[in-house]
Amino acid sequence: IAAFVNSMRALRHLAGHEKAVQQELALLVIAIPVAWVIARDATDYALLVGSILFLLLVEVLNTGIEAACNAVSREFHKDIQIAKDCGSLAVLIAIVMVAGTWGLIGFAWLAGT
């Protein structure tokens, strides 16, 4: 129960203060019904919604990395820059995964296959 309470506290904080998380939560809310329409089966639906949940997961971890780095030092350090850049790269990779998943399944839906 304590872990759930901690998780909800983090979600409330991120939803209230992190623009990227706010955008991804909005995307998730839109994606849930849209995925229902374009998914050919349960696997497609899981991939469509799951890809956005994965993006949100990576964004949460990236925000955690940034918060930890900022707690250590707000001054420039090459190692902190690398850590933050790696978190940013992880988000970019997740975005590419979302775009690819939605693109492939959306194309199949448009093609009627």
Backbone torsions as a table, in degrees:
resi	resn	phi	psi	omega
1	ILE	NA	-41.4	-179.3
2	ALA	-62.3	-39.3	179.2
3	ALA	-64.5	-39.7	177.7
4	PHE	-63.9	-43.4	179.0
5	VAL	-61.4	-44.4	177.7
6	ASN	-61.2	-41.6	179.5
7	SER	-63.3	-42.6	179.7
8	MET	-67.2	-34.4	175.6
9	ARG	-62.9	-43.7	177.7
10	ALA	-63.6	-43.0	179.4
11	LEU	-62.3	-43.7	178.3
12	ARG	-61.4	-42.7	179.5
13	HIS	-63.9	-49.5	-177.6
14	LEU	-64.6	-42.0	179.9
15	ALA	-65.6	-27.4	-179.3
16	GLY	-91.1	-19.9	-171.3
17	HIS	-126.5	-17.9	-175.0
18	GLU	-108.5	112.0	-176.4
19	LYS	-58.2	-43.8	-178.7
20	ALA	-61.8	-41.7	178.9
21	VAL	-66.5	-40.3	177.3
22	GLN	-59.4	-44.2	179.8
23	GLN	-64.9	-41.6	-178.6
24	GLU	-71.1	-33.4	174.4
25	LEU	-66.3	-41.1	176.4
26	ALA	-62.4	-42.5	177.4
27	LEU	-60.2	-41.3	178.8
28	LEU	-62.6	-43.9	179.9
29	VAL	-60.9	-39.7	178.2
30	ILE	-72.7	-39.3	-174.3
31	ALA	-67.9	-33.3	-176.3
32	ILE	-57.6	-51.9	178.2
33	PRO	-74.7	-34.4	179.9
34	VAL	-64.9	-42.0	178.5
35	ALA	-61.6	-35.6	178.6
36	TRP	-61.6	-36.3	-179.2
37	VAL	-74.3	-43.7	-172.7
38	ILE	-92.2	-13.6	-179.9
39	ALA	-69.7	133.3	177.1
40	ARG	-78.4	-26.2	-178.9
41	ASP	-158.4	-176.3	-177.5
42	ALA	-64.4	-32.3	179.0
43	THR	-65.5	-45.6	177.0
44	ASP	-59.2	-44.7	-179.4
45	TYR	-60.7	-45.3	179.6
46	ALA	-62.6	-39.7	178.8
47	LEU	-66.8	-42.9	-178.4
48	LEU	-64.8	-52.6	-179.1
49	VAL	-71.7	-39.8	-179.5
50	GLY	-62.4	-35.4	179.6
51	SER	-64.8	-36.6	179.0
52	ILE	-74.4	-37.0	174.1
53	LEU	-62.8	-38.3	177.1
54	PHE	-63.1	-43.9	176.7
55	LEU	-58.4	-44.7	178.4
56	LEU	-62.4	-41.5	177.2
57	LEU	-59.2	-46.9	-179.7
58	VAL	-64.7	-39.5	178.4
59	GLU	-63.0	-40.8	178.1
60	VAL	-62.7	-45.6	178.3
61	LEU	-64.0	-39.9	177.4
62	ASN	-61.3	-42.4	178.6
63	THR	-64.3	-37.9	176.6
64	GLY	-63.7	-41.2	176.8
65	ILE	-61.2	-46.9	-179.7
66	GLU	-62.0	-42.5	179.7
67	ALA	-63.8	-42.8	179.1
68	ALA	-64.1	-43.3	178.6
69	CYS	-62.4	-43.1	179.6
70	ASN	-66.1	-30.4	177.9
71	ALA	-70.0	-30.6	178.8
72	VAL	-73.5	-50.0	-178.9
73	SER	-166.7	140.7	174.6
74	ARG	-95.9	-6.2	176.5
75	GLU	-78.4	159.0	-179.2
76	PHE	-69.7	127.9	171.0
77	HIS	-137.6	134.0	-177.2
78	LYS	-58.2	-42.2	-179.1
79	ASP	-65.4	-37.6	177.2
80	ILE	-67.5	-40.2	177.0
81	GLN	-59.7	-43.9	179.6
82	ILE	-62.7	-43.8	178.9
83	ALA	-59.7	-46.5	179.7
84	LYS	-66.4	-39.6	178.6
85	ASP	-64.6	-37.7	177.6
86	CYS	-64.8	-40.9	175.9
87	GLY	-61.7	-40.9	177.7
88	SER	-64.7	-40.4	177.5
89	LEU	-63.0	-40.2	178.3
90	ALA	-60.1	-41.3	177.1
91	VAL	-63.4	-43.3	178.9
92	LEU	-60.2	-43.6	178.8
93	ILE	-62.2	-41.1	178.3
94	ALA	-64.8	-37.5	177.4
95	ILE	-64.4	-42.0	177.3
96	VAL	-61.6	-40.5	177.9
97	MET	-63.0	-43.0	177.9
98	VAL	-61.9	-48.1	-178.6
99	ALA	-61.6	-41.9	179.5
100	GLY	-65.6	-44.8	-179.7
101	THR	-63.0	-49.7	180.0
102	TRP	-66.9	-36.7	178.7
103	GLY	-64.0	-47.7	-178.8
104	LEU	-66.1	-46.6	-178.6
105	ILE	-72.6	-36.2	176.9
106	GLY	-65.3	-39.2	176.9
107	PHE	-63.6	-42.9	178.5
108	ALA	-62.2	-38.8	178.6
109	TRP	-65.1	-44.7	178.8
110	LEU	-64.5	-35.9	-179.3
111	ALA	-77.4	-12.4	178.4
112	GLY	78.1	22.6	179.7
113	THR	-105.0	NA	NA
